[in-house]
Amino acid sequence: MSGGGKHLVVVGTGVAGFRTAQVARQSGWVGDITIVGDQHHLPYDLPPLSKQVLQGIWDSSRSALVTADELAALCIEYIAADPAERLGIAAGTVVLRSGLRLTYDALVIATGASATSWPGAEGVHTLRTLDDAERLRDHLAGARDVVVIGSGFVAAEVAATVSSAWSATVHLVCRGDGPCHRSIGAPAARWLRTVHEANGVVVHAGCSAQSVEKLDGLRHEVTLDDGTRIEADVVVAGLGAAPNIGWLRGSGVPIDGGILTDDVGTVLGAATDRPIYAVGDCAQWQWQGRREPRGQHWTRATEQARAVGGLLGSGEAGDEKKPLPYVWSDQFGAKLQIIGDIDQRDDVARVTSTATTFLSVHAKDGVVMGVVVAGQPRLAIQLRRMVREAADLKTVLDAVPPVPTA
């Protein structure tokens, strides 16, 4: 499909939506392109929100993915602060909150996900949008005690950023052995816990928050399941995110934890001669008939955008190989890289660590499934290639130095 005289509508203004539109245009789509969404900002990147933007070393414009002039040069119409509220597959229409009705010849759904809020507690922050980051940054000024609740990357990064940039005492409440334990495995979580503690964070590992009660002024009391009570000026809940797919219910788009697609992003079972795709955090892709875990990470969103944008622009989706899972997280100056699949049931074949570096190798039936690397960028590049090639365990272990290196 080259889009001559046709209209591509992209619903969603995040990295997945914008990059899909950009790649489609650059690879040959010559028809109209319209991006719509609920954000009043230009498309922006999410990873800096919990780090540079929250810390205040970047202003909001530095997180932008594109300028207004660049959108104009791409001949992309951008409709901000007007989210889609209804999809009419039979008519090929998207109706926005304002009542504006867009007719499409091809549709990309990239509505992302929204942060899960702490139930019933006024004043508990989440961090998913640029406005969230700026609001939280303002409230951190003068804070003495901060509680961050959550076991994932956002919670760990917020705790690291606040501890590094403010004088407040930071408490991180997380399940398992330490921060991010489900994504990086127990050995890495225990190491990451020591990193946080060495930098002044009070880590309540193996705990969960039972309640958050509003006290006088802006203060709250957080009660943990072990009975610990913590008073805080600022409470942040990093409890994950849910896909923004409610507006599609009843539309005929198949939904089961996300929008169901094939391995190039085409929405399954939507009876229409106008192609519909889904990318990013709202999409549930599959590979060779089996569902992938719904990825909520920057790398996967951009990979999907390249595939669908290429398909729209030139008819070519690009790399036919199964994508290699890859996630990174910056905490206390170290880049933590998760390459491949980290399954808690797999064997941990090797663990090496220092105060600032870490490596764990995860294997199943003699094949390396994934690795976790921190503070060793050259080794990470080497291991990323080996994991992609499904190298056997002995080959990988022979290539790994017995002690960590930079």
C-alpha positions, 0 to 999 in steps of 0.5 A, a space after each residue: 500500500 502506498 496511500 495514493 489519494 487515501 487517508 491514514 488515521 493514527 489514533 494515539 500521539 505517543 512514540 508508537 503512533 508518531 513513529 508509525 506515521 513518520 515511517 509510513 510517510 518516509 517509506 512511501 505513503 503519499 496520501 493524507 496522514 492525521 494523528 489524533 489523541 488526548 494529549 495537548 502536547 506534541 508527541 513526546 518520549 516517555 523514558 525521560 519523564 522519570 529521570 531528566 524531566 522529573 529532576 528538572 535538568 530537561 525542560 518539557 520541550 527536550 522530551 518532544 519527538 518532533 516539532 510543529 515545523 517537522 510535522 508540517 514538513 512531513 505533511 502530517 495533520 496533528 489534532 491534539 486534546 481531542 481523543 477518539 471516542 467511537 470507531 465505526 468499522 463498517 463506515 470507516 470512521 473515527 469520531 472524536 470527543 469534539 464530534 469531529 468525524 474522520 473517515 479513514 482508508 487505513 487506521 492505526 490504533 496506538 492509544 497506549 496505556 494509562 497509569 493504574 491509580 492508588 484506589 481512593 487516596 486523594 493526592 497520590 501521584 502517578 507518573 505516565 505523562 508529561 503533566 504527571 512529571 511536572 506536577 510531581 516535580 513541583 510537589 517534591 520541592 521542600 518534601 522531607 519524606 517520600 514513599 514510592 510504591 511499586 515493583 516495576 521500572 517506573 517506581 525504581 527510577 522515580 525512587 532513584 531520581 528523587 534520592 539523587 536530586 532532593 534531600 528527602 528520605 525516600 522509601 521504596 515499597 516493592 514485592 519480591 527480593 528487590 526492585 523490578 524483581 519480576 522483570 530482572 530475576 531475583 539475583 539482579 533484584 537483590 543487587 539493585 536493592 543494594 544499589 538503592 540502599 547504598 544511595 540512601 533509599 530505604 527499601 522495603 522489599 517483600 512488602 506491599 502497601 495496605 493503605 494510604 491515608 490522608 493526614 493534615 495538609 498534603 501529608 499521608 500515612 502509608 501502612 505496609 502489610 508488615 505493620 510498618 507505618 510511614 508518614 510522607 509529604 509525597 506518595 507515588 504509586 508505580 503500579 503498572 498501566 492498563 491499555 486505553 481500549 475502553 473506547 473500542 468496546 462494541 466496535 468489533 475490534 477483538 480485545 483480550 488484555 489488549 487489541 489482538 493482532 497478527 505478527 505484523 500488527 494487523 487487527 484480527 477478526 475486524 471484518 473490513 476492507 480498510 486495514 486496521 493495525 494496532 501498535 504499542 502498549 495497547 496492542 497484543 501481538 502474536 508470533 507464529 500463532 502464539 501471543 507475545 506478552 503485551 510489551 510496555 516498553 519503548 523498544 517494542 513500541 518502536 519496533 512495531 511502529 517500524 513494521 506497520 509504518 513500513 507495511 503502510 508505506 511500501 508494503 514491506 514490514 521489514 525484519 521477519 525474525 522474532 523480535 528480541 525483547 530488550 529493555 533498559 533502565 537508568 538508575 543511579 548512573 548505571 544502565 541496567 539492560 535486560 536482553 531476551 526473556 527472563 523467566 523465573 523458572 529458568 536456570 541462573 547459570 552465572 552471576 557476577 557483581 560489584 558495587 556498580 556492575 552486574 551480570 546474570 545469565 539465564 538458560 533453559 535446556 542448555 540455551 541462553 534465554 536472556 541476560 541482565 547486564 548493568 554497568 558493562 556496555 561493551 559486554 551488553 553489546 556482545 551478549 545481545 548479539 549472542 542471545 539473538 543468535 540463540 547461542 548455547 550456554 557454554 559459548 556464552 559462558 566462555 565469552 563472559 569474563 570471570 569478573 565484571 568489566 566495563 
